């Protein structure tokens, strides 16, 4: 998992870079969920909705983490 790589980053810049990759992967996952939804490929709408919600929450967390890390890097 990319998050494990971020935790063991060698520097703050490396940490930010690796968190950005996590964020990119989460956004791709969100897009895949949209394809599943629009394609009618899910038999369980509740489960799909839960996956959307969790993915969106994780995106929010990692966006904030990247912003905070960038701000702390400038100090």
C-alpha positions in Angstrom: 0.0 0.0 0.0 1.3 3.5 -0.8 0.5 4.8 2.6 3.0 2.4 4.2 5.6 3.9 1.8 4.7 7.4 2.9 5.0 6.5 6.6 8.6 5.4 6.0 9.5 8.5 3.8 13.1 9.7 4.0 12.2 13.4 4.1 9.3 15.7 4.3 9.4 16.2 0.6 9.4 12.5 0.0 6.5 12.2 2.5 4.5 14.8 0.5 5.3 13.1 -2.7 4.2 9.7 -1.5 1.0 11.1 0.1 0.2 12.7 -3.3 0.5 9.3 -4.9 -2.0 7.9 -2.3 -4.3 10.8 -3.1 -4.0 10.0 -6.9 -4.9 6.4 -6.3 -7.9 7.3 -4.2 -9.1 9.6 -6.9 -8.7 6.8 -9.4 -10.6 4.5 -7.1 -13.4 7.0 -7.0 -13.5 7.1 -10.8 -13.7 3.4 -10.9 -16.6 3.4 -8.5 -18.4 5.9 -10.8 -17.9 3.5 -13.7 -19.3 0.6 -11.6 -22.3 2.8 -10.7 -23.0 4.2 -14.1 -22.5 0.8 -15.7 -25.0 -0.8 -13.4 -22.3 -3.3 -12.4 -23.1 -3.4 -8.7 -25.8 -5.6 -7.2 -25.6 -3.9 -3.9 -26.2 -0.1 -4.0 -25.8 0.3 -0.3 -22.3 -1.2 -0.4 -21.5 1.0 -3.4 -22.7 4.0 -1.6 -20.6 3.1 1.4 -17.5 2.7 -0.8 -18.2 6.1 -2.4 -18.5 7.7 1.0 -15.4 6.1 2.5 -13.3 6.9 -0.6 -14.5 10.6 -0.5 -13.7 10.8 3.3 -10.2 9.4 2.6 -9.6 11.9 -0.2 -10.5 14.7 2.2 -8.2 13.4 4.9 -5.3 13.0 2.5 -5.9 16.4 0.8 -5.7 18.0 4.3 -2.6 16.0 5.2 -0.8 17.1 2.0 -1.7 20.7 2.6 -0.6 20.6 6.2 2.7 18.9 5.3 3.4 21.5 2.6 2.6 24.3 5.0 5.0 22.8 7.6 7.7 22.4 5.0 7.7 26.1 4.4 8.3 26.9 8.1 
